């Protein structure tokens, strides 16, 4: 490999690492005026509760599910977290048709 080509590859690698570092830093820090933190949601049907981090997202606040997936908060992050985790199946029971009418 020529010295000129080696230099170009080095420059591209350094630029890529620098860009990745800046992107990671910008993603993890909230912008001025934006809030993020932790919320705790209580089950509507029992004594369960769950806590999760929140962050500002591209289209509004987001909450992290236990598997690590970040989802957009619908109306508010507490209800989204509750409905998508501890009350997930209970919320969907009411959506199923009654088999007596099938």
C-alpha positions, 0 to 999 in steps of 0.5 A: 500500500502506498504512503499516500493511500495509507495517509488517506485511510488514516485520515478517514479513520480519525474523522470517523472516530471523531464523528462517532464520539461527537454523535455519542456525546450529543445523544447522551446529553440533554439540550438546554431546557430539555429534561430527562431522568427516571420515572416510576409507574404503578400498575392499575390492576395490582401492586406492581411498579416499574422504574425506567429512564426517560430522555428527549427524543427526536419527536418528543420524550422517550422511555426505555423498556426493560429490554433496552428499547426506547419508545416514544411516550404517547400522552405521558411517559408514566402511562406509556411505561405502565401500559407497555410493561406491567399492564401489557396483557391486562390492557389487551384483555379488553380488546379481545372479542367475546368468544360467545359472539364468535 
